Amino acid sequence: MFEFLDRADAGRRLGDRLAGLRGQETVVLGLPRGGVPVAVEVAKALDAPLDVIVVRKLGVPFQPEVAMGAIGEGSTRVLDQRVIATYRLTERDVGAVERKERKLLESWLARYRRGRTHSDLHGVTAIIVDDGLATGSTARAACERARQLGAAKVILAVPVAPARVLASLTEPDDVVCLVPATMFHSVGYYYRDFAPTEDEEVLRMLDAAARPPRRPLQAAGDAGIEEEVDIPCGEVRLRGSLHLPSPCEAVVVFAHGSGSSRHSPRNRYVASVLHDAGLGTLLLDLLTPAEEPDRANVFNIALLAARLATASRWLGARQDTSSSRIGYFGSSTGAGAALWAAAEADAQVAAVVSRGGRPDLAGEKLAAVRAPTLLIVGGADSQVLGLNRQAMALMDAPTRLEIIPGATHLFEEPGTLAKAAELAAEWFTQYL
């Protein structure tokens, strides 16, 4: 049984637990990479500044997954003498690992700071946030570093950790843990979605936290919506994650590809970039959990398109989105479904974006699409690039092909997903 849907869910629940600190002098410090998405939600809940505190684990030389300590910015260094003694490590062994990790730490600092100075911690409460603890070494180093930077009080806040590790911590003044596990497995065991957090996502979150809001603050009681929804669709119900600004002028509905869901970290990243542009989003599961194992359903484009259209009508029937313009964002097979749905005679779709998509799966429907369509493909995804070019030749709608140099099908290369998200935001902002 999963305790948390994903890191954002864990962060929101931590924020609720820490709500008593709202209004006090606090700074929230996330541990890159996985701790930052958790810290973002805590910072939102407390209306507090967000920053990172960079630490690196020191792994046993011949068994690097076992932590023998951790280092942090400056001279921060924490060692687990029990582990060092157990593995009979010499000072030379420890020093060699530390030198290697210190170089990596410096590169992380350059990447995440990008010229920004550390938040001033003098006299404030520093809240150290990670996505979970295993050995606690990096958390100890982070707490020590916060103390060095002048924090008056240090609180460690994590969604899950072994109870025995929590009991051994002396560095923080207080510890908040939602799941103190007596039979601990691994941090990822407690999450439904524990996909790796990419550098681009961390940088975007830090940039967003550093800049002022683009729009004036909403009046009290008019702050928009963030909720999980169920959409009736014949004999089934479609699960979705809905984000609406207030007022909501446009909503982008996400059609996920094969093997993906509304919890996809890539699509959630793209959605967050659209949120920054003032757009609403609906991340939608077009298949139920019972239907997903059958691969034939994944390629049943007519079925997926019909359900996408149902979700669009559902948005049209809601009071808060009845006048909102609709856009579709499709990935992989979801792009074929998005274009099929956009081609229907009664479709009220103002723009479509495909990322690494299969628009060719819409077949003869492509000629009937009228919505302006942006096709984003990785330059190293040669087969899909060819299929996109073929599909583009069949379309009469305003269509543009953007090729991201060096990107493969999943846009896993540094900077490529961020570029795709930026292009999508520009397209939807222009047409919605």
ROBAKOL-220890 format. One line per 2 residues: their letters; for each residue x, y, z of C-alpha. Coordinates in Angstrom, 3 decimals. Layout:
A) X Y Z  ...
//
This chain:
MF) 0.000 0.000 0.000  1.543 3.323 -1.095
EF) 1.634 6.108 1.469  2.169 8.903 -1.105
LD) 1.114 9.389 -4.719  4.304 11.279 -5.558
RA) 6.710 13.825 -4.073  4.256 16.704 -4.515
DA) 1.599 14.795 -2.569  4.118 14.083 0.195
GR) 5.083 17.762 0.269  1.496 18.944 0.590
RL) 0.944 16.577 3.508  4.154 17.735 5.174
GD) 3.005 21.320 4.659  -0.247 20.552 6.457
RL) 1.701 19.073 9.390  3.941 22.162 9.565
AG) 1.093 24.680 9.179  1.704 26.059 12.679
LR) 4.929 27.662 11.411  3.124 29.823 8.851
GQ) 3.780 33.488 9.523  7.049 32.831 11.362
ET) 10.543 33.633 10.039  11.323 30.433 8.154
VV) 13.303 29.320 5.111  12.567 25.972 3.436
LG) 15.663 24.151 2.166  15.246 21.191 -0.198
LP) 17.913 18.542 -0.738  18.535 18.121 -4.484
RG) 17.291 16.443 -6.392  14.334 14.494 -4.966
GV) 13.818 16.678 -1.930  13.137 19.823 -3.940
PV) 9.653 18.859 -5.278  8.675 18.042 -1.685
AV) 10.146 21.308 -0.412  8.254 23.325 -3.037
EV) 4.920 22.248 -1.571  6.083 22.883 1.994
AK) 7.218 26.392 1.016  3.843 27.062 -0.614
AL) 1.974 25.897 2.471  4.057 28.122 4.775
DA) 4.359 31.032 2.320  8.103 30.788 2.961
PL) 11.213 31.302 0.786  12.567 28.217 -0.997
DV) 16.234 27.386 -1.460  18.456 24.325 -1.711
IV) 21.122 23.022 0.614  23.549 20.884 -1.354
VR) 24.975 17.715 0.177  26.546 14.543 -1.224
KL) 26.557 11.063 0.225  29.932 9.388 0.839
GV) 29.535 5.777 -0.224  31.743 2.872 0.833
PF) 34.351 2.566 -1.988  33.517 -1.003 -3.023
QP) 29.827 -0.771 -2.065  28.810 2.827 -2.911
EV) 25.130 2.341 -2.072  26.141 2.027 1.602
AM) 26.636 5.463 3.171  29.649 5.999 5.397
GA) 28.867 9.685 5.757  28.112 12.840 3.794
IG) 29.604 16.209 2.902  28.021 19.581 2.349
EG) 28.850 23.099 1.281  31.861 24.704 2.936
ST) 33.649 22.345 5.301  30.580 20.336 6.287
RV) 31.484 16.683 6.868  29.607 13.959 8.740
LD) 31.013 10.429 9.121  29.404 7.216 10.359
QR) 32.189 5.670 12.382  30.237 2.444 12.834
VI) 30.124 1.842 9.075  33.760 2.858 8.674
AT) 34.786 0.364 11.358  32.550 -2.396 9.969
YR) 34.136 -2.129 6.504  37.649 -1.519 7.939
LT) 38.106 1.659 5.956  41.228 3.748 6.333
ER) 41.478 7.514 6.417  42.957 7.270 2.926
DV) 39.891 5.349 1.701  37.548 7.967 3.103
GA) 39.643 10.825 1.733  39.638 9.433 -1.811
VE) 35.833 9.174 -1.853  35.487 12.629 -0.323
RK) 37.700 14.274 -2.947  35.648 12.714 -5.748
ER) 32.329 13.706 -4.172  33.594 17.204 -3.362
KL) 34.171 17.834 -7.088  30.637 16.662 -7.862
LE) 29.257 18.811 -5.064  30.987 21.892 -6.492
SW) 29.482 21.198 -9.922  26.035 20.840 -8.327
LA) 26.527 24.157 -6.521  27.433 25.925 -9.772
RY) 24.416 24.392 -11.512  21.817 25.124 -8.836
RR) 23.106 28.482 -7.612  23.777 30.034 -11.063
GR) 25.169 33.151 -9.400  22.546 33.310 -6.646
TH) 23.739 33.628 -3.070  22.436 31.352 -0.321
SD) 19.350 32.532 1.541  20.175 34.428 4.713
LH) 19.535 32.001 7.579  20.705 34.206 10.451
GV) 18.112 34.173 13.217  15.479 32.223 11.259
TA) 14.106 28.689 11.430  15.584 26.484 8.696
II) 13.325 23.640 7.567  15.415 20.916 5.897
VD) 13.256 18.839 3.530  14.018 15.592 1.707
DG) 11.804 12.962 0.082  12.789 10.457 2.781
LA) 15.666 9.156 4.877  17.472 5.842 4.674
TG) 20.681 6.174 6.709  20.246 9.850 7.605
ST) 23.808 10.858 6.613  22.840 13.547 4.108
AR) 20.198 14.941 6.474  22.793 15.232 9.253
AA) 25.164 17.096 6.935  22.373 19.427 5.785
CE) 21.382 20.266 9.366  24.986 20.956 10.276
RA) 25.400 23.259 7.279  22.230 25.190 8.140
RQ) 23.595 25.715 11.634  26.888 26.994 10.184
LG) 24.922 29.501 8.101  23.387 30.978 11.241
AA) 19.987 29.284 11.577  18.478 29.903 15.012
KV) 16.550 26.634 14.828  16.789 23.634 12.501
IL) 13.803 21.409 11.747  14.164 18.265 9.653
AV) 10.952 17.415 7.759  10.622 14.186 5.756
PV) 7.699 12.058 4.551  9.233 8.725 5.614
AP) 12.236 7.376 7.506  13.259 4.362 9.618
AR) 12.149 4.904 13.204  15.570 3.822 14.528
VL) 17.331 6.469 12.406  14.948 9.165 13.610
AS) 15.689 8.219 17.201  19.429 8.599 16.603
LT) 19.356 12.114 15.117  20.921 14.811 17.276
EP) 21.680 17.501 14.673  18.155 18.970 14.195
DD) 16.275 20.709 16.998  13.063 19.017 15.887
VV) 12.061 16.279 13.450  8.749 15.977 11.595
CL) 8.151 12.640 9.875  4.801 11.498 8.508
VP) 5.709 7.786 8.420  8.259 6.688 11.045
AT) 8.627 3.130 9.737  9.501 0.361 12.141
MF) 9.875 -2.124 9.249  11.579 0.173 6.725
HS) 12.090 -1.049 3.135  13.377 1.810 0.990
VG) 12.222 5.387 0.454  10.759 4.575 -2.973
YY) 8.673 1.739 -1.508  6.337 4.307 0.072
YR) 5.616 6.187 -3.183  3.405 5.217 -6.077
DF) 5.499 7.437 -8.373  9.169 7.722 -7.377
AP) 10.634 8.543 -10.782  13.970 10.393 -10.685
TE) 13.809 14.160 -10.458  15.690 15.825 -13.312
DE) 18.012 18.822 -12.988  15.751 20.850 -15.284
EV) 12.856 20.350 -12.889  14.938 21.481 -9.905
LR) 16.159 24.567 -11.764  12.662 25.494 -12.904
ML) 11.354 25.237 -9.341  14.179 27.396 -7.995
DA) 13.687 29.956 -10.755  9.950 30.075 -10.079
AA) 10.573 30.568 -6.357  13.082 33.353 -7.025
RP) 10.862 35.488 -9.250  7.747 37.423 -8.222
PR) 4.309 36.192 -9.332  3.406 37.056 -12.911
RP) -0.142 37.979 -12.002  -1.560 39.943 -9.063
LQ) -2.503 37.868 -6.053  -6.066 36.590 -6.216
AA) -8.625 37.848 -3.782  -9.362 35.673 -0.777
GD) -11.589 32.766 -1.701  -10.625 33.121 -5.397
AG) -7.326 31.223 -5.491  -8.206 28.597 -8.092
IE) -8.420 24.822 -7.845  -6.010 21.917 -7.432
EE) -7.806 18.595 -7.070  -8.126 14.967 -8.111
VD) -11.270 14.353 -10.185  -13.372 11.440 -11.510
IP) -15.007 11.954 -14.890  -18.007 9.742 -15.818
CG) -17.457 8.074 -19.193  -20.018 5.408 -20.053
EV) -19.503 2.446 -17.753  -16.132 3.652 -16.464
RL) -14.783 6.696 -14.654  -11.626 8.480 -15.774
RG) -9.204 9.697 -13.114  -7.640 13.127 -13.541
SL) -5.542 15.791 -11.827  -7.073 19.230 -12.361
HL) -5.299 22.557 -11.900  -7.238 25.753 -12.547
PS) -6.097 29.338 -12.029  -8.761 31.880 -11.225
PC) -10.119 33.113 -13.507  -9.449 30.269 -15.928
EA) -9.267 31.408 -19.540  -7.817 28.180 -20.982
VV) -7.287 24.527 -20.010  -4.812 22.119 -21.604
VF) -5.927 18.468 -21.454  -3.056 15.951 -21.404
AH) -3.371 12.696 -23.349  -0.627 10.433 -21.993
GS) 1.183 7.879 -24.077  1.577 4.139 -23.711
GS) 2.732 3.006 -20.284  2.191 6.471 -18.785
SR) -0.408 8.061 -16.538  -1.451 11.354 -14.990
HS) 1.412 10.817 -12.511  4.019 10.937 -15.301
PR) 6.859 13.145 -13.992  7.589 14.410 -17.517
NR) 4.039 15.518 -18.174  3.739 16.941 -14.673
YV) 6.856 18.969 -15.378  5.368 20.297 -18.632
AS) 2.104 21.048 -16.806  3.970 23.081 -14.181
VL) 5.537 25.205 -16.925  2.048 25.796 -18.358
HD) 0.849 26.801 -14.875  3.570 29.451 -14.762
AG) 2.167 30.783 -18.046  -1.296 31.129 -16.447
LG) -2.875 28.068 -18.076  -5.085 25.448 -16.443
TL) -4.323 21.754 -16.960  -6.139 18.428 -16.749
LL) -3.784 15.444 -16.597  -5.984 12.525 -17.534
DL) -5.831 8.722 -17.407  -7.625 7.639 -20.579
LT) -7.596 3.997 -19.476  -8.712 2.477 -16.192
PA) -6.282 0.339 -14.142  -8.151 -2.778 -15.324
EE) -7.750 -1.767 -18.986  -4.078 -0.757 -18.901
PD) -2.526 -4.271 -18.973  -4.115 -4.988 -22.356
RA) -1.702 -3.434 -24.875  -4.413 -3.413 -27.514
NV) -6.200 -0.691 -25.532  -3.105 1.515 -25.639
FN) -3.308 1.581 -29.444  -7.105 1.852 -29.644
IA) -6.899 5.453 -30.828  -10.643 5.745 -31.491
LL) -11.395 4.738 -27.887  -8.787 7.125 -26.450
AA) -10.026 9.982 -28.636  -13.647 9.417 -27.585
RL) -12.644 9.586 -23.929  -10.615 12.724 -24.533
AT) -13.706 14.300 -26.097  -15.765 13.223 -23.070
AS) -13.315 14.984 -20.766  -13.551 18.124 -22.897
RW) -17.351 18.095 -22.636  -17.027 17.594 -18.883
LG) -14.912 20.755 -18.701  -17.507 22.578 -20.811
AR) -20.229 21.623 -18.338  -18.370 22.964 -15.291
QD) -19.265 26.474 -14.236  -15.618 27.488 -13.715
TS) -14.426 26.194 -17.126  -17.512 26.538 -19.319
SS) -16.034 29.526 -21.141  -12.407 28.320 -21.112
RI) -10.674 27.557 -24.385  -9.411 23.971 -24.700
GY) -6.019 22.734 -25.860  -4.662 19.190 -26.151
FG) -1.146 18.058 -25.233  -0.380 14.545 -26.468
SS) 2.633 12.297 -25.892  3.419 9.111 -27.831
TG) 0.114 7.362 -28.702  -1.732 10.131 -26.836
AG) -0.807 12.531 -29.644  -2.700 10.361 -32.134
AA) -5.731 10.405 -29.839  -5.489 14.186 -29.389
LW) -5.480 14.830 -33.137  -8.276 12.288 -33.758
AA) -10.431 14.043 -31.150  -9.533 17.467 -32.544
AE) -10.673 16.322 -36.004  -14.259 15.576 -34.940
AD) -16.880 17.948 -36.377  -18.080 19.139 -32.952
AQ) -14.591 19.495 -31.429  -13.974 22.831 -29.720
VA) -10.188 22.555 -29.613  -8.160 25.716 -30.112
AV) -4.609 24.265 -30.211  -2.729 20.943 -30.113
VS) 0.852 20.148 -29.097  2.488 16.758 -29.630
RG) 5.698 15.830 -27.741  7.501 12.784 -29.066
GR) 4.088 11.838 -30.418  2.614 9.481 -32.970
PD) 0.328 11.811 -34.957  0.375 9.239 -37.755
LA) -1.929 7.056 -35.627  -4.745 9.520 -36.323
GE) -4.634 8.309 -39.952  -7.210 9.828 -42.289
KL) -8.487 12.065 -39.473  -5.415 14.283 -39.855
AA) -6.864 16.074 -42.873  -9.883 17.180 -40.820
VR) -7.886 18.794 -38.001  -8.391 22.559 -37.908
AP) -6.625 23.456 -34.659  -3.111 24.931 -34.971
TL) -0.743 22.055 -34.205  2.846 22.019 -32.938
LI) 4.845 18.802 -33.385  7.883 18.538 -31.084
VG) 10.298 15.690 -31.835  13.777 14.784 -30.626
GA) 16.496 15.070 -33.242  17.849 11.659 -32.236
DS) 14.395 10.029 -32.438  14.757 9.352 -36.158
QV) 11.894 6.897 -36.658  9.319 9.071 -34.891
LG) 10.688 12.153 -36.656  9.952 10.479 -39.993
LN) 6.417 9.596 -38.927  5.805 13.201 -37.819
RQ) 6.954 14.531 -41.173  4.604 12.136 -42.963
AM) 1.694 13.183 -40.719  2.465 16.863 -41.211
AL) 2.189 16.423 -44.999  -1.406 15.175 -44.551
MD) -2.553 18.135 -42.435  -4.266 21.309 -43.653
AP) -4.266 23.035 -40.263  -1.498 25.519 -39.390
TR) 1.260 23.106 -38.365  4.849 23.542 -37.251
LE) 7.550 20.939 -36.620  10.133 21.720 -33.930
II) 13.144 19.416 -33.654  15.058 19.397 -30.345
PG) 18.722 18.641 -31.204  20.150 15.584 -29.452
AT) 16.867 14.575 -27.793  15.727 10.957 -27.833
HL) 12.134 9.746 -27.582  11.657 10.446 -23.852
FE) 13.559 13.772 -23.822  15.837 12.523 -21.043
EP) 18.892 14.507 -22.144  19.768 17.634 -20.097
GT) 17.761 20.670 -21.162  15.650 18.910 -23.798
LA) 12.444 18.504 -21.801  12.705 22.089 -20.576
KA) 12.966 23.281 -24.175  9.953 21.198 -25.218
AE) 7.915 22.593 -22.305  8.903 26.153 -23.216
LA) 7.808 25.619 -26.842  4.479 24.144 -25.684
AE) 3.832 27.079 -23.337  4.541 29.575 -26.129
WF) 2.221 27.738 -28.543  -0.664 27.458 -26.116
TQ) -0.242 31.054 -24.941  -0.406 32.231 -28.544
YL) -3.502 30.246 -29.552  -5.412 29.942 -26.279
//
